[in-house]
Amino acid sequence: MKLALLGYGRMGKTIEEIAVNHGHEIVLKLEEDIDTFELDKMEIDVAIDFSVPKAAFKNITTCFKNNIPVVCGTTGWLDDYEKAVEICKKEDSAFIYASNFSVGVNLFFELNRKLAKMMNGMSDYDVEIEEIHHTQKQDAPSGTAISLAQQVIAENDKKNNWQLDHAEEDEIPVKAKRIENVPGTHTVSYISKIDTIEIMHTAKSREGFALGAVIAAEWIKDKKGVFTMKDVLSDQIK
């Protein structure tokens, strides 16, 4: 499979290493403006975008218009997500966006949903979320933390929004910390006067995120439509 890497920072380099080990060829490594490349003249099976928020929408939609499926893990650009989905459908292309491609995190998402459903109605408990990432991460809170909060809100009758750090009674506080060389740690806590219930996912390296992105690229090749990692991992996540 021929892959394009849109964004060639530390994550892009890790994805390249795993993709090559899986027998794939990297035909484009993008560090400059996507307009400088004649994508319609290149043979690309799938593009993987781990760029920066200001570049993601343009990268993704340019690929759609050149009949290139996209796997995107860039966060911080989601105000334009619905527009990207519309363009994907119009161009009859394929798209997977995930706030986190790690297989372990996607299992964690399912656990979070189930726990939120169990805790709904437990009035003695309040919920909060904490995420810790490396100091180079540009957005806060992380896309993964936002996904966790949105899942809880969907199951919780008393929470209708989230806020960074300080929240009202009907909101979930999301705390974001930046510490050198931390790939990513996410904790969801249900706190009462007598005890605390916590679930946590701790990434040990970027390899889990990169492997999941390569698995998603392998899965989406030759498909049409808009998908999630739950579709990719349907055999593992019921």
N, C-alpha and C positions, 0 to 999 in steps of 0.2 A: 504494500500500500504506500502511496506517495502522500506525504504530509507537509502542510505548511504550518510553521510556528509563528503566530502573530504575537510578538512580545518575546524577547530573548534575554530575559533576566535570569535570576537563579532558578525560578520555576521552569522557564523555557529550556534551560540547559539540562535540568533533571528529566524533563519529558523527553528531550532528544535522546538521552542515554538509554532510557527504558524503551523508547520506540525502536531504536536501532537494535537493541537486544531482542526485541520481538520480531525482527526481520523487516522492519519498515524503512523507507527511505525518506529523508528530510530534503525536500526540493526547494524550500524557501524558509529563510530565517529573517523575520521582519523586525528591524530596529528603527526604520525610518518610515516616512509617510507611505501609506498603502497605495496612494495615487501614483507613486513612481514605478509601480510594477504593472505590467500588462498581463493581468491574471487570465484573461481570455485566451492567451497564447501559451499558458503553462498547463502542464498536466498535473492536477492536484486532486486527490480523492477526497480529502477532508482537511479543513483548517482547524487548528487548536489555538484559541485566543486566551492568553494569560498576559494581557498588555496592561494598560492603565485606564482608569475610568474615562478620561477625556478622549481616548482613542477607540474604545471598545465598540461603540455603536457604528462608527464609520467603518471599522474593520469588518464587523459582522455583516452589515448590509451590503457592502461592496462584494463580499464573497457570495452572498445570496444572488446578487445580480449577475454573477459570473458562474452560476450553477455549481457552487462549491458548498457542501454541507459544513456546518460550523459546530464545534464543541467549545463552549465558552465557560471559563471559570473566573473571569474578571468580575469583581464586585464594585459597587459604588456608582454604577451607571443605570440602575434599574428604573429611573424615571422614564427612560426611553424603551423599556422592555416591550411594552405592548406594540409600539411602533415597529420594533424589530420583528415581532411575531407576524404582524400584518404584512410586512415586506417579504418575509420568508414564505408565507402562504401565497402571496401574489406571484412570486417568482418560482413557485413549486419546488422549493428547496427543502433542506432539512436542518434542524436546530436542536441542540441540547444545551440548556443553561443549567448550571448547578452552582449554588453558593459554596459547595464543597464536594469534590469528586471522590474523596476517600470512601472505600467500601465500609470501613468501620464507622465513619461518621454517618453514612446513610442508614446503617443499622441503628446507630444512636438516635437518628431522627425518628425511626419507628418506635423505639423505646420511649422517646419523649412524648410522642402522640398518645401512646397507651397509658403512660403515667399521668399525663394531663387529664385524660378522660376519667381515670380512677380518682384523681384528686378534686375534680369538679364537685362542688357541693360540700367539701370539707372546709367549713367556714373558719376553723381555728388556724388554718395554714395560709400563709401568703407566699407568693412566688417571686423569685428574682433570678437573674441570669448574669453570669460573669464570663468574659472572654479575655484571654491573654495571648498576645502575638508579639512577634519581633518588631523592633523599632522602625523598620523600613516599611511596614504596612501603612498605606496611605489613608485608608478609610477606617472610621470607627463609628459604631461598633462593626464588627465583622459581618459579612453576609451570612455566615453560618449562625451567628447569634441572632440576627434578624429572623432567619428561617425558624429557629427554635422558638422565638417569641411569637411569631405568627402561628405556629402550630399550637402553642398553649392557648392563645387567644381564641382560636377556632373551637377549642374544647371547653373553655372556661366562661361561664355565664357572667362573671363579675369583672372580667378584663376585656377592654375594647381597644387598647393601644399599648405601645411601649415607648419608653423615653430613655435617653442616655443619662445615666447616673441617678437623677432625681425624678420620681414619678408620683402622680396622684394615686388615690386609692383604687381607681378603676384602671390603672396602667401598670405595666411591668417594668421595673427598673432594670436596665441593662448596663452593667459596668464594664468598661473597656480599659485594659491595662496594656502597656507596651514595655517589654523587657527584652534585652538583647538575646538573640539566638533562641527564641522560643517559637517553634513552628506553629503551635496552636493548641490551646487548652480551653475547653468549654464546660461550664458547670451550670446545671439547673437545680435550684434549691427551693424546697418547700419548707418554710420555717414557721414553727409555732412556739408558744411559751415553754413547752415541755420537751420538744425534740426538733430535729431537722432531718429531712429526707433529701438526699442528693444523688444525682446521676452525673457522671463526668466522662468526657472523652479527652484523652491526652495524645496528641500526635508526637511521635518520637523523631520524625524527620519529614521532609517534603516528599519522600518517595511514595507514600500512600496516596497523596493527592495526584501526583504525576501518573502513577499506575492506573488510577481510576479514570483519568482523562484519556489515556491511551486505550483502555478497555472500551470507553464510550465511543471513541473514534472508530475502533474496529466494528462496533455494533451498528453505528449509524451509516456506515458506507452503503451506498446504493438504496437508502431509504428516503422517503419523502414524509415531511410532517414535523410537528413540534413535540418533543419528548422530554422526559425527565430521567434522572438516574434510577428511579423506581422501575421504569420501563427496562432500562439496561440490566438491572439486577433482579428482574421479575422472578427468576428461579430461586433466588436467595431470600427475597423479601415478598411475603405473601400479604 
